[in-house]
Amino acid sequence: MKKFWGVLGSFIIALFGVLLSLISSTDLVSGGRIGLKTVKIEKNIEKLKQFSWFEELYENEQHHRSFFVSLKVRKYLESSIRVNRLKNSKREQEKFIHLLEEVAELRLKNK
């Protein structure tokens, strides 16, 4: 009987280990996300390029690099909700411009 409980305990521990391994390898803990969705970001940029205020920012030498390199800017542009707000709200546009200016300032500071 003692041997039975030992084998059962070992089985349960092994099963628990396999389950933890599966969870960590499929990244279920963080929602299955590994990185930013580049295709979605690019589509959102294309949507925003229809607006002259955004096109000016995008073509601006000071900010252009941020659209490709800055994690903050790319994460912002990954959200369809934020992009729709940008299209419709002057206040959101000002916040986004402020974000781009902060990123550009940090980049200059770190040179």
N, C-alpha and C positions, 0 to 999 in steps of 0.2 A: 504494500500500500504506500509505503514511504517512497519507493521508487516511482510509482505512478505520479505522485504530486511533484516530484523532482522533474520528471519528463514533461508534465503539463506546464509547470512553471517555465521551463526552458522554451517550450513551444510558444507560450504567451509572450515571453520576452523577445523571441525571434520574430514573431508576427508583428509586435509593436515596432521593432526596428525596421522591418520591411515597410510598414505604413509610414513611418517618419521619413524614410528614404524616398518613398513615392511622393509624399507631400513636398519635400524640399526640392526634388528634381523637377517637378512640374510647376513649381512656384505658385501653388495654390494659396499660400499664405498672403502674398501681395497681389492677389487678384489675377495671376497669370501674366502680368505685364513685365516685360523685360526692359523695354526702352520706349522712346518716343515713336509715334507713328508718322514716319517721314512722308509717306504718300498723302496722308490726311493734311499735314502741315502745308505741303506744296499746293494741294487743292484749295485750301483756305487762303493761301497767299494769292493764288490766281483769282479767286473771288474778290479779294480786296483790291487787287490791281485795277479793277474797273473804276475805282474812285481816285480822282486826281490827287487828293491829299495823301493817300497811301502811296500812290505811284511816285510822288515827289520824295517821300521818305525812303522808299525802296531803292530809288536811284541815287539818293544822297550818299556820297562817298563815306561820310562819317558813320552812317547807320547800316549801309548795305551788308557789311560783313556780319552784323549781329543776327541777320535773318538766317544765317547758315551756321554760326558758331555758338551763339549765346543760348545756353540751356533755358534761361528765364524767358527769353523772347520766343524760342521755339515751343516751349511748354504752353505759353500764353496762346500762341497761334494754333496749337493742337486742338483747342476747345472750340467746337462749333458754336456753343452758346456765347463765348466771348467774342468770336468773330462776328456773329449777328449783332451783338451789342455795338461793336465797332462800326458796323455799317449804319446803325440807326441812332447812335448817341454821340453828340458832340463831346459830352463829358468823358465818355469812354475813350474817345479818340485822344483827348488831352492826357488821360492817364497812360495810354499806350505810348504817346510821344514822350512823356516823362520817363517811362520805363526805358525807352531807347536811349534817351539822353543819359540816364544813370549808367547804363551798360557802356556807352561810349566813353563816359567820364572814367569809369573803372579801368577800361582798356588803356586809356591814355596814362592813367596813374601807374599802371603796372608795367609800362614799357621800360 
